[in-house]
Amino acid sequence: MQPGYPPQQPQQIDNNMTMSIVAIFLFWPLAIPAIINASKVNPLIQQGDYAGAQAAAAESKKWSKWALIVGLIWIAVLVVGCCLLSGLAGLAGSSGTN
């Protein structure tokens, strides 16, 4: 380091831990790798490995997005399925009473 220059501040890299934790409630199998990668970001920054931290953050974001997408689709399928089944049950119940 050169004298007279302030020490360089470490880069700010979002570890995506919040999105990973939210994703675990929607589809946990894909959220686990997201949380593991998110937990690697800060130690890598402290070691000075900014490229590794950026890669771990990108992996965390990718797995979180997939968990969110799959989880929301799964919830939509369940809601539509329940509505269809209750509608069919209502039709079947009302057709027997004339």
Summary of the structure (lengths in Angstrom):
residues: 98
radius of gyration: 23.4
end to end distance: 90.4
largest distance: 94.5
contacts: 268
relative contact order: 0.16
helix: 78%
strand: 0%
